[in-house]
Amino acid sequence: MGATLDALFRLQKIENQLRSVRGQIESKNRRVTAQLRRINTLEQQLEENRQTIARAQADANNLELQRKTHEAHITKLREALNQAKSNKEYAAILTQLNTDKADALKLEDRVLAGLAKVDELKKKADEIQAQLEKESARLAELKKDVADQEAQLADELKSLEAQREQAAEAVGPENLHAFERACERHEGEAMSAVERVHPRRAEYICTGCHMSVPLERINALQTRDEVQLCPNCLRILCLDAPSGATV
Ligand SMILES: [Zn+2]
């Protein structure tokens, strides 16, 4: 293998390490983001629950007010009953009194049901609140984890970035451009080995995209120290990957 491909392999190796370190940090950051979303959902639920409680409480208060008005009315009817001046008047007041009593009982049931609903909603709110506290503690743990890991990997990142810069210089600007473009298209896998697919005929494919590679590129790879790209996926072609480099 020529010096150019050698330099590109070194660059690829460092690129892989860099991406792996960055990937570790990103994956933890993603967990923080997911946890933030979870907390946000719980906060929304809690807020909706608060509003429902307020409405249910207002309904119950309103019913209680109606019930009290009925009670006052019933008291007045009782007094009127005692002062009835005729049997006919007495009977009329008694009928009204019984109707009002029945209404008041119905209202009382509705007040109790309303208050039970409020209690139930408050219990649900307590559950959400407890869950929220648990998830918030988890978030703090995750954030600390990210900070710890970033501190731990900061030196490694710095050293890898310096190494990458050196390796990039060694491949030259034109090859570096091809390398970075392939990295971008293929998630950091800029290089691809060719493989002979026919035992008798000289037919080769790029193992990155599995499309055939023209023979002149294979010949050039075998004879010249210059970069050959896969015509299909634009990865940098190599005859085989040297040990130690993950390509
Ligand atoms: Zn290819």
Residues whose N, C-alpha, C, O or C-beta is under 5 A from the ligand:
A	BS01	ZN	C206 G208 C209 C230 N232 C233 L234
